[in-house]
Amino acid sequence: MSKLKSVYLALDEFDAIRLACLGGLKHIDAAKKMKISRPAFSRIMSSAHSKIADSLVNIKAIRIEGGCCRIGGRRKNDNN
C-alpha cells in the first residue's frame, strides 16, 4: 500500500460518516452527538464525501488521522 497515493480523512470526518452513513442518523442528530452545529456537520460531511469519492475514483488509500481515539474498545497508544 506504500505505492498508493493517499487521501487523509480527519477523525471528525470519519465520525460524521460513521454516524450518518453507517449509523443512519439524520444530520441534526449526528451533529448533536458530535456537539457541533448542523451547518458545521454538513461541511464536515461534504469534505468527507469528497475525499472518499476521490479515493474510490482515483484508487487512493484512505488514511484516518488526528487526535487520540479508541479503536475496537482500546485506546490507540495504550500499552496494556
mmJSON file of the N, C-alpha and C atoms, coordinates in Angstrom:
{"data_MODEL":{"atom_site":{
"group_PDB":["ATOM","ATOM","ATOM","ATOM","ATOM","ATOM","ATOM","ATOM","ATOM","ATOM","ATOM","ATOM","ATOM","ATOM","ATOM","ATOM","ATOM","ATOM","ATOM","ATOM","ATOM","ATOM","ATOM","ATOM","ATOM","ATOM","ATOM","ATOM","ATOM","ATOM","ATOM","ATOM","ATOM","ATOM","ATOM","ATOM","ATOM","ATOM","ATOM","ATOM","ATOM","ATOM","ATOM","ATOM","ATOM","ATOM","ATOM","ATOM","ATOM","ATOM","ATOM","ATOM","ATOM","ATOM","ATOM","ATOM","ATOM","ATOM","ATOM","ATOM","ATOM","ATOM","ATOM","ATOM","ATOM","ATOM","ATOM","ATOM","ATOM","ATOM","ATOM","ATOM","ATOM","ATOM","ATOM","ATOM","ATOM","ATOM","ATOM","ATOM","ATOM","ATOM","ATOM","ATOM","ATOM","ATOM","ATOM","ATOM","ATOM","ATOM","ATOM","ATOM","ATOM","ATOM","ATOM","ATOM","ATOM","ATOM","ATOM","ATOM","ATOM","ATOM","ATOM","ATOM","ATOM","ATOM","ATOM","ATOM","ATOM","ATOM","ATOM","ATOM","ATOM","ATOM","ATOM","ATOM","ATOM","ATOM","ATOM","ATOM","ATOM","ATOM","ATOM","ATOM","ATOM","ATOM","ATOM","ATOM","ATOM","ATOM","ATOM","ATOM","ATOM","ATOM","ATOM","ATOM","ATOM","ATOM","ATOM","ATOM","ATOM","ATOM","ATOM","ATOM","ATOM","ATOM","ATOM","ATOM","ATOM","ATOM","ATOM","ATOM","ATOM","ATOM","ATOM","ATOM","ATOM","ATOM","ATOM","ATOM","ATOM","ATOM","ATOM","ATOM","ATOM","ATOM","ATOM","ATOM","ATOM","ATOM","ATOM","ATOM","ATOM","ATOM","ATOM","ATOM","ATOM","ATOM","ATOM","ATOM","ATOM","ATOM","ATOM","ATOM","ATOM","ATOM","ATOM","ATOM","ATOM","ATOM","ATOM","ATOM","ATOM","ATOM","ATOM","ATOM","ATOM","ATOM","ATOM","ATOM","ATOM","ATOM","ATOM","ATOM","ATOM","ATOM","ATOM","ATOM","ATOM","ATOM","ATOM","ATOM","ATOM","ATOM","ATOM","ATOM","ATOM","ATOM","ATOM","ATOM","ATOM","ATOM","ATOM","ATOM","ATOM","ATOM","ATOM","ATOM","ATOM","ATOM","ATOM","ATOM","ATOM","ATOM","ATOM","ATOM","ATOM","ATOM","ATOM","ATOM"],
"id":[1,2,3,4,5,6,7,8,9,10,11,12,13,14,15,16,17,18,19,20,21,22,23,24,25,26,27,28,29,30,31,32,33,34,35,36,37,38,39,40,41,42,43,44,45,46,47,48,49,50,51,52,53,54,55,56,57,58,59,60,61,62,63,64,65,66,67,68,69,70,71,72,73,74,75,76,77,78,79,80,81,82,83,84,85,86,87,88,89,90,91,92,93,94,95,96,97,98,99,100,101,102,103,104,105,106,107,108,109,110,111,112,113,114,115,116,117,118,119,120,121,122,123,124,125,126,127,128,129,130,131,132,133,134,135,136,137,138,139,140,141,142,143,144,145,146,147,148,149,150,151,152,153,154,155,156,157,158,159,160,161,162,163,164,165,166,167,168,169,170,171,172,173,174,175,176,177,178,179,180,181,182,183,184,185,186,187,188,189,190,191,192,193,194,195,196,197,198,199,200,201,202,203,204,205,206,207,208,209,210,211,212,213,214,215,216,217,218,219,220,221,222,223,224,225,226,227,228,229,230,231,232,233,234,235,236,237,238,239,240],
"type_symbol":["N","C","C","N","C","C","N","C","C","N","C","C","N","C","C","N","C","C","N","C","C","N","C","C","N","C","C","N","C","C","N","C","C","N","C","C","N","C","C","N","C","C","N","C","C","N","C","C","N","C","C","N","C","C","N","C","C","N","C","C","N","C","C","N","C","C","N","C","C","N","C","C","N","C","C","N","C","C","N","C","C","N","C","C","N","C","C","N","C","C","N","C","C","N","C","C","N","C","C","N","C","C","N","C","C","N","C","C","N","C","C","N","C","C","N","C","C","N","C","C","N","C","C","N","C","C","N","C","C","N","C","C","N","C","C","N","C","C","N","C","C","N","C","C","N","C","C","N","C","C","N","C","C","N","C","C","N","C","C","N","C","C","N","C","C","N","C","C","N","C","C","N","C","C","N","C","C","N","C","C","N","C","C","N","C","C","N","C","C","N","C","C","N","C","C","N","C","C","N","C","C","N","C","C","N","C","C","N","C","C","N","C","C","N","C","C","N","C","C","N","C","C","N","C","C","N","C","C","N","C","C","N","C","C","N","C","C","N","C","C"],
"label_atom_id":["N","CA","C","N","CA","C","N","CA","C","N","CA","C","N","CA","C","N","CA","C","N","CA","C","N","CA","C","N","CA","C","N","CA","C","N","CA","C","N","CA","C","N","CA","C","N","CA","C","N","CA","C","N","CA","C","N","CA","C","N","CA","C","N","CA","C","N","CA","C","N","CA","C","N","CA","C","N","CA","C","N","CA","C","N","CA","C","N","CA","C","N","CA","C","N","CA","C","N","CA","C","N","CA","C","N","CA","C","N","CA","C","N","CA","C","N","CA","C","N","CA","C","N","CA","C","N","CA","C","N","CA","C","N","CA","C","N","CA","C","N","CA","C","N","CA","C","N","CA","C","N","CA","C","N","CA","C","N","CA","C","N","CA","C","N","CA","C","N","CA","C","N","CA","C","N","CA","C","N","CA","C","N","CA","C","N","CA","C","N","CA","C","N","CA","C","N","CA","C","N","CA","C","N","CA","C","N","CA","C","N","CA","C","N","CA","C","N","CA","C","N","CA","C","N","CA","C","N","CA","C","N","CA","C","N","CA","C","N","CA","C","N","CA","C","N","CA","C","N","CA","C","N","CA","C","N","CA","C","N","CA","C","N","CA","C","N","CA","C","N","CA","C","N","CA","C","N","CA","C"],
"label_alt_id":[null,null,null,null,null,null,null,null,null,null,null,null,null,null,null,null,null,null,null,null,null,null,null,null,null,null,null,null,null,null,null,null,null,null,null,null,null,null,null,null,null,null,null,null,null,null,null,null,null,null,null,null,null,null,null,null,null,null,null,null,null,null,null,null,null,null,null,null,null,null,null,null,null,null,null,null,null,null,null,null,null,null,null,null,null,null,null,null,null,null,null,null,null,null,null,null,null,null,null,null,null,null,null,null,null,null,null,null,null,null,null,null,null,null,null,null,null,null,null,null,null,null,null,null,null,null,null,null,null,null,null,null,null,null,null,null,null,null,null,null,null,null,null,null,null,null,null,null,null,null,null,null,null,null,null,null,null,null,null,null,null,null,null,null,null,null,null,null,null,null,null,null,null,null,null,null,null,null,null,null,null,null,null,null,null,null,null,null,null,null,null,null,null,null,null,null,null,null,null,null,null,null,null,null,null,null,null,null,null,null,null,null,null,null,null,null,null,null,null,null,null,null,null,null,null,null,null,null,null,null,null,null,null,null,null,null,null,null,null,null],
"label_comp_id":["MET","MET","MET","SER","SER","SER","LYS","LYS","LYS","LEU","LEU","LEU","LYS","LYS","LYS","SER","SER","SER","VAL","VAL","VAL","TYR","TYR","TYR","LEU","LEU","LEU","ALA","ALA","ALA","LEU","LEU","LEU","ASP","ASP","ASP","GLU","GLU","GLU","PHE","PHE","PHE","ASP","ASP","ASP","ALA","ALA","ALA","ILE","ILE","ILE","ARG","ARG","ARG","LEU","LEU","LEU","ALA","ALA","ALA","CYS","CYS","CYS","LEU","LEU","LEU","GLY","GLY","GLY","GLY","GLY","GLY","LEU","LEU","LEU","LYS","LYS","LYS","HIS","HIS","HIS","ILE","ILE","ILE","ASP","ASP","ASP","ALA","ALA","ALA","ALA","ALA","ALA","LYS","LYS","LYS","LYS","LYS","LYS","MET","MET","MET","LYS","LYS","LYS","ILE","ILE","ILE","SER","SER","SER","ARG","ARG","ARG","PRO","PRO","PRO","ALA","ALA","ALA","PHE","PHE","PHE","SER","SER","SER","ARG","ARG","ARG","ILE","ILE","ILE","MET","MET","MET","SER","SER","SER","SER","SER","SER","ALA","ALA","ALA","HIS","HIS","HIS","SER","SER","SER","LYS","LYS","LYS","ILE","ILE","ILE","ALA","ALA","ALA","ASP","ASP","ASP","SER","SER","SER","LEU","LEU","LEU","VAL","VAL","VAL","ASN","ASN","ASN","ILE","ILE","ILE","LYS","LYS","LYS","ALA","ALA","ALA","ILE","ILE","ILE","ARG","ARG","ARG","ILE","ILE","ILE","GLU","GLU","GLU","GLY","GLY","GLY","GLY","GLY","GLY","CYS","CYS","CYS","CYS","CYS","CYS","ARG","ARG","ARG","ILE","ILE","ILE","GLY","GLY","GLY","GLY","GLY","GLY","ARG","ARG","ARG","ARG","ARG","ARG","LYS","LYS","LYS","ASN","ASN","ASN","ASP","ASP","ASP","ASN","ASN","ASN","ASN","ASN","ASN"],
"label_asym_id":["A","A","A","A","A","A","A","A","A","A","A","A","A","A","A","A","A","A","A","A","A","A","A","A","A","A","A","A","A","A","A","A","A","A","A","A","A","A","A","A","A","A","A","A","A","A","A","A","A","A","A","A","A","A","A","A","A","A","A","A","A","A","A","A","A","A","A","A","A","A","A","A","A","A","A","A","A","A","A","A","A","A","A","A","A","A","A","A","A","A","A","A","A","A","A","A","A","A","A","A","A","A","A","A","A","A","A","A","A","A","A","A","A","A","A","A","A","A","A","A","A","A","A","A","A","A","A","A","A","A","A","A","A","A","A","A","A","A","A","A","A","A","A","A","A","A","A","A","A","A","A","A","A","A","A","A","A","A","A","A","A","A","A","A","A","A","A","A","A","A","A","A","A","A","A","A","A","A","A","A","A","A","A","A","A","A","A","A","A","A","A","A","A","A","A","A","A","A","A","A","A","A","A","A","A","A","A","A","A","A","A","A","A","A","A","A","A","A","A","A","A","A","A","A","A","A","A","A","A","A","A","A","A","A","A","A","A","A","A","A"],
"label_entity_id":["1","1","1","1","1","1","1","1","1","1","1","1","1","1","1","1","1","1","1","1","1","1","1","1","1","1","1","1","1","1","1","1","1","1","1","1","1","1","1","1","1","1","1","1","1","1","1","1","1","1","1","1","1","1","1","1","1","1","1","1","1","1","1","1","1","1","1","1","1","1","1","1","1","1","1","1","1","1","1","1","1","1","1","1","1","1","1","1","1","1","1","1","1","1","1","1","1","1","1","1","1","1","1","1","1","1","1","1","1","1","1","1","1","1","1","1","1","1","1","1","1","1","1","1","1","1","1","1","1","1","1","1","1","1","1","1","1","1","1","1","1","1","1","1","1","1","1","1","1","1","1","1","1","1","1","1","1","1","1","1","1","1","1","1","1","1","1","1","1","1","1","1","1","1","1","1","1","1","1","1","1","1","1","1","1","1","1","1","1","1","1","1","1","1","1","1","1","1","1","1","1","1","1","1","1","1","1","1","1","1","1","1","1","1","1","1","1","1","1","1","1","1","1","1","1","1","1","1","1","1","1","1","1","1","1","1","1","1","1","1"],
"label_seq_id":[1,1,1,2,2,2,3,3,3,4,4,4,5,5,5,6,6,6,7,7,7,8,8,8,9,9,9,10,10,10,11,11,11,12,12,12,13,13,13,14,14,14,15,15,15,16,16,16,17,17,17,18,18,18,19,19,19,20,20,20,21,21,21,22,22,22,23,23,23,24,24,24,25,25,25,26,26,26,27,27,27,28,28,28,29,29,29,30,30,30,31,31,31,32,32,32,33,33,33,34,34,34,35,35,35,36,36,36,37,37,37,38,38,38,39,39,39,40,40,40,41,41,41,42,42,42,43,43,43,44,44,44,45,45,45,46,46,46,47,47,47,48,48,48,49,49,49,50,50,50,51,51,51,52,52,52,53,53,53,54,54,54,55,55,55,56,56,56,57,57,57,58,58,58,59,59,59,60,60,60,61,61,61,62,62,62,63,63,63,64,64,64,65,65,65,66,66,66,67,67,67,68,68,68,69,69,69,70,70,70,71,71,71,72,72,72,73,73,73,74,74,74,75,75,75,76,76,76,77,77,77,78,78,78,79,79,79,80,80,80],
"pdbx_PDB_ins_code":[null,null,null,null,null,null,null,null,null,null,null,null,null,null,null,null,null,null,null,null,null,null,null,null,null,null,null,null,null,null,null,null,null,null,null,null,null,null,null,null,null,null,null,null,null,null,null,null,null,null,null,null,null,null,null,null,null,null,null,null,null,null,null,null,null,null,null,null,null,null,null,null,null,null,null,null,null,null,null,null,null,null,null,null,null,null,null,null,null,null,null,null,null,null,null,null,null,null,null,null,null,null,null,null,null,null,null,null,null,null,null,null,null,null,null,null,null,null,null,null,null,null,null,null,null,null,null,null,null,null,null,null,null,null,null,null,null,null,null,null,null,null,null,null,null,null,null,null,null,null,null,null,null,null,null,null,null,null,null,null,null,null,null,null,null,null,null,null,null,null,null,null,null,null,null,null,null,null,null,null,null,null,null,null,null,null,null,null,null,null,null,null,null,null,null,null,null,null,null,null,null,null,null,null,null,null,null,null,null,null,null,null,null,null,null,null,null,null,null,null,null,null,null,null,null,null,null,null,null,null,null,null,null,null,null,null,null,null,null,null],
"Cartn_x":[0.821,0.0,0.863,2.164,3.023,3.157,2.892,2.992,1.727,0.628,-0.622,-0.56,-1.134,-1.336,-2.419,-2.476,-3.416,-4.332,-5.489,-6.427,-6.481,-6.379,-6.383,-7.737,-8.387,-9.682,-9.439,-9.88,-9.736,-10.709,-10.422,-11.29,-12.716,-12.896,-14.262,-14.995,-14.277,-14.879,-15.253,-14.354,-14.614,-15.842,-15.902,-17.009,-18.333,-18.306,-19.519,-20.033,-19.149,-19.532,-20.091,-19.436,-19.884,-21.298,-21.542,-22.851,-23.962,-23.688,-24.745,-24.921,-23.841,-23.947,-24.122,-23.303,-23.379,-24.459,-24.534,-25.5,-26.893,-27.022,-28.317,-28.932,-28.123,-28.663,-28.896,-29.915,-30.129,-29.017,-28.718,-27.619,-27.779,-28.97,-29.194,-28.873,-29.25,-28.993,-27.511,-26.882,-25.447,-24.652,-25.07,-24.402,-24.494,-25.656,-25.824,-24.892,-24.768,-23.857,-22.41,-22.05,-20.684,-20.502,-21.595,-21.587,-21.108,-21.646,-21.357,-22.68,-22.646,-23.856,-24.167,-25.419,-25.802,-25.067,-24.912,-24.13,-22.669,-22.066,-20.682,-20.642,-21.633,-21.704,-21.805,-22.638,-22.799,-21.496,-20.737,-19.438,-18.467,-18.466,-17.594,-17.976,-19.288,-19.757,-19.381,-19.535,-19.196,-17.719,-16.876,-15.439,-15.128,-15.759,-15.532,-15.993,-17.169,-17.673,-16.723,-16.22,-15.29,-14.021,-13.483,-12.254,-12.483,-13.595,-13.897,-14.127,-14.835,-15.048,-13.713,-12.835,-11.508,-10.748,-10.816,-10.083,-10.645,-11.961,-12.574,-12.309,-12.516,-12.375,-10.911,-10.022,-8.614,-7.74,-8.364,-7.681,-6.583,-7.027,-6.125,-6.485,-5.478,-5.704,-6.382,-7.221,-7.831,-7.109,-6.547,-5.86,-6.64,-6.804,-7.548,-6.55,-6.605,-5.61,-6.263,-5.493,-5.848,-6.377,-5.747,-6.262,-6.066,-6.523,-6.479,-7.852,-7.889,-9.184,-9.165,-10.357,-10.491,-10.778,-10.038,-10.251,-10.523,-11.697,-12.051,-12.104,-12.511,-12.647,-11.332,-10.269,-8.96,-8.307,-7.706,-7.025,-5.842,-5.637,-4.61,-3.208,-2.862,-1.496,-1.379,-2.357,-2.281,-1.233,-0.545,0.472,-0.077,-1.315,-1.843,-2.781],
"Cartn_y":[-1.193,0.0,1.255,1.133,2.301,3.012,2.325,2.948,3.714,3.458,4.162,5.58,6.505,7.837,7.721,8.697,8.623,9.835,9.602,10.652,10.602,11.757,11.8,12.275,11.411,11.69,12.038,13.227,13.629,12.819,12.729,11.96,12.484,13.813,14.334,13.933,13.857,13.396,11.917,11.13,9.704,9.502,10.259,10.135,10.556,11.613,12.067,10.992,10.39,9.318,8.132,7.799,6.678,6.918,8.104,8.408,8.5,9.212,9.461,8.307,7.829,6.805,5.404,5.061,3.726,3.652,4.694,4.714,5.148,5.755,6.169,7.367,8.133,9.303,10.455,11.253,12.493,13.454,14.401,15.332,16.061,16.502,17.245,16.375,15.105,14.194,13.838,13.624,13.321,14.535,15.722,16.956,17.093,16.782,16.84,15.861,14.658,13.659,14.14,14.856,15.366,16.705,17.266,18.551,19.691,19.703,20.781,21.214,22.324,22.798,21.939,21.971,21.231,21.741,23.081,23.546,23.069,23.039,22.537,21.059,20.305,18.882,18.695,19.497,19.397,19.703,20.68,20.993,19.823,19.217,18.071,16.903,16.647,15.561,15.81,17.032,17.372,17.112,17.511,17.286,15.79,15.045,13.598,12.9,13.26,12.651,12.914,14.13,14.499,13.649,13.504,12.728,11.245,10.711,9.298,9.053,9.962,9.83,9.874,10.795,10.9,9.583,9.0,7.753,6.598,6.548,5.467,5.624,6.823,7.066,7.003,7.542,7.619,6.553,5.548,4.418,4.893,5.538,6.036,5.374,5.204,4.674,5.74,5.318,6.248,6.074,7.16,7.144,8.05,7.592,8.348,8.889,10.212,10.868,11.818,12.107,13.183,12.742,13.215,13.019,11.625,11.501,10.218,9.573,8.33,7.69,6.265,5.714,4.314,3.5,2.44,1.531,0.161,-0.367,-1.675,-1.7,-0.565,-0.513,-0.305,-0.025,0.148,1.42,2.196,3.416,3.048,3.844,3.551,3.47,4.283,4.285,3.649,2.842,2.136,1.033,0.829,-0.229,-1.536,-1.559,-2.791,-3.503],
"Cartn_z":[0.0,0.0,0.0,0.196,0.263,-1.086,-2.198,-3.506,-3.881,-3.184,-3.453,-2.913,-3.648,-3.101,-2.045,-1.15,-0.037,0.026,0.613,0.988,2.501,3.15,4.607,5.116,5.864,6.461,7.929,8.347,9.745,10.607,11.889,12.783,12.8,12.724,12.71,11.43,10.307,9.056,9.156,9.723,9.929,10.823,11.907,12.851,12.21,11.425,10.739,9.784,9.013,8.095,8.872,9.967,10.802,11.333,11.845,12.434,11.39,10.305,9.313,8.332,7.773,6.728,7.309,8.258,8.836,9.922,10.744,11.838,11.434,10.258,9.754,10.454,11.182,11.875,10.903,11.187,10.432,10.826,9.931,10.184,11.507,11.827,13.074,14.291,14.242,15.365,15.476,14.343,14.343,14.828,14.425,14.872,16.386,16.944,18.402,19.094,18.547,19.132,19.102,18.028,17.894,18.615,19.139,19.852,18.962,17.734,16.784,16.154,15.425,14.76,13.537,13.094,11.9,10.668,10.483,9.325,9.36,10.549,10.656,10.291,10.743,10.409,8.9,8.249,6.788,6.061,6.551,5.93,6.09,7.271,7.526,6.617,6.493,5.624,4.167,3.724,2.34,2.062,2.999,2.852,2.846,3.757,3.831,2.556,2.056,0.818,-0.344,-0.412,-1.486,-1.435,-0.241,-0.077,-0.377,0.078,-0.171,-1.657,-2.326,-3.771,-4.513,-4.12,-4.735,-4.57,-3.374,-3.145,-3.967,-4.139,-4.915,-6.411,-6.908,-8.346,-8.787,-7.965,-8.341,-7.677,-7.081,-6.447,-5.49,-4.424,-3.388,-2.062,-1.229,0.117,0.965,1.904,2.849,4.18,4.658,5.95,6.895,8.115,9.115,10.118,10.345,11.188,12.179,13.209,14.119,15.457,16.508,17.847,18.413,19.629,20.33,20.207,19.862,19.641,20.169,20.284,20.666,19.41,19.237,18.121,18.709,18.436,18.975,20.498,21.109,22.554,23.293,22.572,23.197,22.658,23.524,23.063,22.18,21.17,20.174,20.784,21.722,22.25,23.622,24.021,25.306,25.242,26.339,26.398,26.93,27.478,28.062,27.181],
"occupancy":[1.0,1.0,1.0,1.0,1.0,1.0,1.0,1.0,1.0,1.0,1.0,1.0,1.0,1.0,1.0,1.0,1.0,1.0,1.0,1.0,1.0,1.0,1.0,1.0,1.0,1.0,1.0,1.0,1.0,1.0,1.0,1.0,1.0,1.0,1.0,1.0,1.0,1.0,1.0,1.0,1.0,1.0,1.0,1.0,1.0,1.0,1.0,1.0,1.0,1.0,1.0,1.0,1.0,1.0,1.0,1.0,1.0,1.0,1.0,1.0,1.0,1.0,1.0,1.0,1.0,1.0,1.0,1.0,1.0,1.0,1.0,1.0,1.0,1.0,1.0,1.0,1.0,1.0,1.0,1.0,1.0,1.0,1.0,1.0,1.0,1.0,1.0,1.0,1.0,1.0,1.0,1.0,1.0,1.0,1.0,1.0,1.0,1.0,1.0,1.0,1.0,1.0,1.0,1.0,1.0,1.0,1.0,1.0,1.0,1.0,1.0,1.0,1.0,1.0,1.0,1.0,1.0,1.0,1.0,1.0,1.0,1.0,1.0,1.0,1.0,1.0,1.0,1.0,1.0,1.0,1.0,1.0,1.0,1.0,1.0,1.0,1.0,1.0,1.0,1.0,1.0,1.0,1.0,1.0,1.0,1.0,1.0,1.0,1.0,1.0,1.0,1.0,1.0,1.0,1.0,1.0,1.0,1.0,1.0,1.0,1.0,1.0,1.0,1.0,1.0,1.0,1.0,1.0,1.0,1.0,1.0,1.0,1.0,1.0,1.0,1.0,1.0,1.0,1.0,1.0,1.0,1.0,1.0,1.0,1.0,1.0,1.0,1.0,1.0,1.0,1.0,1.0,1.0,1.0,1.0,1.0,1.0,1.0,1.0,1.0,1.0,1.0,1.0,1.0,1.0,1.0,1.0,1.0,1.0,1.0,1.0,1.0,1.0,1.0,1.0,1.0,1.0,1.0,1.0,1.0,1.0,1.0,1.0,1.0,1.0,1.0,1.0,1.0,1.0,1.0,1.0,1.0,1.0,1.0,1.0,1.0,1.0,1.0,1.0,1.0],
"B_iso_or_equiv":[0.0,0.0,0.0,0.0,0.0,0.0,0.0,0.0,0.0,0.0,0.0,0.0,0.0,0.0,0.0,0.0,0.0,0.0,0.0,0.0,0.0,0.0,0.0,0.0,0.0,0.0,0.0,0.0,0.0,0.0,0.0,0.0,0.0,0.0,0.0,0.0,0.0,0.0,0.0,0.0,0.0,0.0,0.0,0.0,0.0,0.0,0.0,0.0,0.0,0.0,0.0,0.0,0.0,0.0,0.0,0.0,0.0,0.0,0.0,0.0,0.0,0.0,0.0,0.0,0.0,0.0,0.0,0.0,0.0,0.0,0.0,0.0,0.0,0.0,0.0,0.0,0.0,0.0,0.0,0.0,0.0,0.0,0.0,0.0,0.0,0.0,0.0,0.0,0.0,0.0,0.0,0.0,0.0,0.0,0.0,0.0,0.0,0.0,0.0,0.0,0.0,0.0,0.0,0.0,0.0,0.0,0.0,0.0,0.0,0.0,0.0,0.0,0.0,0.0,0.0,0.0,0.0,0.0,0.0,0.0,0.0,0.0,0.0,0.0,0.0,0.0,0.0,0.0,0.0,0.0,0.0,0.0,0.0,0.0,0.0,0.0,0.0,0.0,0.0,0.0,0.0,0.0,0.0,0.0,0.0,0.0,0.0,0.0,0.0,0.0,0.0,0.0,0.0,0.0,0.0,0.0,0.0,0.0,0.0,0.0,0.0,0.0,0.0,0.0,0.0,0.0,0.0,0.0,0.0,0.0,0.0,0.0,0.0,0.0,0.0,0.0,0.0,0.0,0.0,0.0,0.0,0.0,0.0,0.0,0.0,0.0,0.0,0.0,0.0,0.0,0.0,0.0,0.0,0.0,0.0,0.0,0.0,0.0,0.0,0.0,0.0,0.0,0.0,0.0,0.0,0.0,0.0,0.0,0.0,0.0,0.0,0.0,0.0,0.0,0.0,0.0,0.0,0.0,0.0,0.0,0.0,0.0,0.0,0.0,0.0,0.0,0.0,0.0,0.0,0.0,0.0,0.0,0.0,0.0,0.0,0.0,0.0,0.0,0.0,0.0],
"pdbx_formal_charge":[null,null,null,null,null,null,null,null,null,null,null,null,null,null,null,null,null,null,null,null,null,null,null,null,null,null,null,null,null,null,null,null,null,null,null,null,null,null,null,null,null,null,null,null,null,null,null,null,null,null,null,null,null,null,null,null,null,null,null,null,null,null,null,null,null,null,null,null,null,null,null,null,null,null,null,null,null,null,null,null,null,null,null,null,null,null,null,null,null,null,null,null,null,null,null,null,null,null,null,null,null,null,null,null,null,null,null,null,null,null,null,null,null,null,null,null,null,null,null,null,null,null,null,null,null,null,null,null,null,null,null,null,null,null,null,null,null,null,null,null,null,null,null,null,null,null,null,null,null,null,null,null,null,null,null,null,null,null,null,null,null,null,null,null,null,null,null,null,null,null,null,null,null,null,null,null,null,null,null,null,null,null,null,null,null,null,null,null,null,null,null,null,null,null,null,null,null,null,null,null,null,null,null,null,null,null,null,null,null,null,null,null,null,null,null,null,null,null,null,null,null,null,null,null,null,null,null,null,null,null,null,null,null,null,null,null,null,null,null,null],
"auth_seq_id":[1,1,1,2,2,2,3,3,3,4,4,4,5,5,5,6,6,6,7,7,7,8,8,8,9,9,9,10,10,10,11,11,11,12,12,12,13,13,13,14,14,14,15,15,15,16,16,16,17,17,17,18,18,18,19,19,19,20,20,20,21,21,21,22,22,22,23,23,23,24,24,24,25,25,25,26,26,26,27,27,27,28,28,28,29,29,29,30,30,30,31,31,31,32,32,32,33,33,33,34,34,34,35,35,35,36,36,36,37,37,37,38,38,38,39,39,39,40,40,40,41,41,41,42,42,42,43,43,43,44,44,44,45,45,45,46,46,46,47,47,47,48,48,48,49,49,49,50,50,50,51,51,51,52,52,52,53,53,53,54,54,54,55,55,55,56,56,56,57,57,57,58,58,58,59,59,59,60,60,60,61,61,61,62,62,62,63,63,63,64,64,64,65,65,65,66,66,66,67,67,67,68,68,68,69,69,69,70,70,70,71,71,71,72,72,72,73,73,73,74,74,74,75,75,75,76,76,76,77,77,77,78,78,78,79,79,79,80,80,80],
"auth_comp_id":["MET","MET","MET","SER","SER","SER","LYS","LYS","LYS","LEU","LEU","LEU","LYS","LYS","LYS","SER","SER","SER","VAL","VAL","VAL","TYR","TYR","TYR","LEU","LEU","LEU","ALA","ALA","ALA","LEU","LEU","LEU","ASP","ASP","ASP","GLU","GLU","GLU","PHE","PHE","PHE","ASP","ASP","ASP","ALA","ALA","ALA","ILE","ILE","ILE","ARG","ARG","ARG","LEU","LEU","LEU","ALA","ALA","ALA","CYS","CYS","CYS","LEU","LEU","LEU","GLY","GLY","GLY","GLY","GLY","GLY","LEU","LEU","LEU","LYS","LYS","LYS","HIS","HIS","HIS","ILE","ILE","ILE","ASP","ASP","ASP","ALA","ALA","ALA","ALA","ALA","ALA","LYS","LYS","LYS","LYS","LYS","LYS","MET","MET","MET","LYS","LYS","LYS","ILE","ILE","ILE","SER","SER","SER","ARG","ARG","ARG","PRO","PRO","PRO","ALA","ALA","ALA","PHE","PHE","PHE","SER","SER","SER","ARG","ARG","ARG","ILE","ILE","ILE","MET","MET","MET","SER","SER","SER","SER","SER","SER","ALA","ALA","ALA","HIS","HIS","HIS","SER","SER","SER","LYS","LYS","LYS","ILE","ILE","ILE","ALA","ALA","ALA","ASP","ASP","ASP","SER","SER","SER","LEU","LEU","LEU","VAL","VAL","VAL","ASN","ASN","ASN","ILE","ILE","ILE","LYS","LYS","LYS","ALA","ALA","ALA","ILE","ILE","ILE","ARG","ARG","ARG","ILE","ILE","ILE","GLU","GLU","GLU","GLY","GLY","GLY","GLY","GLY","GLY","CYS","CYS","CYS","CYS","CYS","CYS","ARG","ARG","ARG","ILE","ILE","ILE","GLY","GLY","GLY","GLY","GLY","GLY","ARG","ARG","ARG","ARG","ARG","ARG","LYS","LYS","LYS","ASN","ASN","ASN","ASP","ASP","ASP","ASN","ASN","ASN","ASN","ASN","ASN"],
"auth_asym_id":["A","A","A","A","A","A","A","A","A","A","A","A","A","A","A","A","A","A","A","A","A","A","A","A","A","A","A","A","A","A","A","A","A","A","A","A","A","A","A","A","A","A","A","A","A","A","A","A","A","A","A","A","A","A","A","A","A","A","A","A","A","A","A","A","A","A","A","A","A","A","A","A","A","A","A","A","A","A","A","A","A","A","A","A","A","A","A","A","A","A","A","A","A","A","A","A","A","A","A","A","A","A","A","A","A","A","A","A","A","A","A","A","A","A","A","A","A","A","A","A","A","A","A","A","A","A","A","A","A","A","A","A","A","A","A","A","A","A","A","A","A","A","A","A","A","A","A","A","A","A","A","A","A","A","A","A","A","A","A","A","A","A","A","A","A","A","A","A","A","A","A","A","A","A","A","A","A","A","A","A","A","A","A","A","A","A","A","A","A","A","A","A","A","A","A","A","A","A","A","A","A","A","A","A","A","A","A","A","A","A","A","A","A","A","A","A","A","A","A","A","A","A","A","A","A","A","A","A","A","A","A","A","A","A","A","A","A","A","A","A"],
"auth_atom_id":["N","CA","C","N","CA","C","N","CA","C","N","CA","C","N","CA","C","N","CA","C","N","CA","C","N","CA","C","N","CA","C","N","CA","C","N","CA","C","N","CA","C","N","CA","C","N","CA","C","N","CA","C","N","CA","C","N","CA","C","N","CA","C","N","CA","C","N","CA","C","N","CA","C","N","CA","C","N","CA","C","N","CA","C","N","CA","C","N","CA","C","N","CA","C","N","CA","C","N","CA","C","N","CA","C","N","CA","C","N","CA","C","N","CA","C","N","CA","C","N","CA","C","N","CA","C","N","CA","C","N","CA","C","N","CA","C","N","CA","C","N","CA","C","N","CA","C","N","CA","C","N","CA","C","N","CA","C","N","CA","C","N","CA","C","N","CA","C","N","CA","C","N","CA","C","N","CA","C","N","CA","C","N","CA","C","N","CA","C","N","CA","C","N","CA","C","N","CA","C","N","CA","C","N","CA","C","N","CA","C","N","CA","C","N","CA","C","N","CA","C","N","CA","C","N","CA","C","N","CA","C","N","CA","C","N","CA","C","N","CA","C","N","CA","C","N","CA","C","N","CA","C","N","CA","C","N","CA","C","N","CA","C","N","CA","C","N","CA","C","N","CA","C","N","CA","C","N","CA","C"],
"pdbx_PDB_model_num":[1,1,1,1,1,1,1,1,1,1,1,1,1,1,1,1,1,1,1,1,1,1,1,1,1,1,1,1,1,1,1,1,1,1,1,1,1,1,1,1,1,1,1,1,1,1,1,1,1,1,1,1,1,1,1,1,1,1,1,1,1,1,1,1,1,1,1,1,1,1,1,1,1,1,1,1,1,1,1,1,1,1,1,1,1,1,1,1,1,1,1,1,1,1,1,1,1,1,1,1,1,1,1,1,1,1,1,1,1,1,1,1,1,1,1,1,1,1,1,1,1,1,1,1,1,1,1,1,1,1,1,1,1,1,1,1,1,1,1,1,1,1,1,1,1,1,1,1,1,1,1,1,1,1,1,1,1,1,1,1,1,1,1,1,1,1,1,1,1,1,1,1,1,1,1,1,1,1,1,1,1,1,1,1,1,1,1,1,1,1,1,1,1,1,1,1,1,1,1,1,1,1,1,1,1,1,1,1,1,1,1,1,1,1,1,1,1,1,1,1,1,1,1,1,1,1,1,1,1,1,1,1,1,1,1,1,1,1,1,1]
}}}
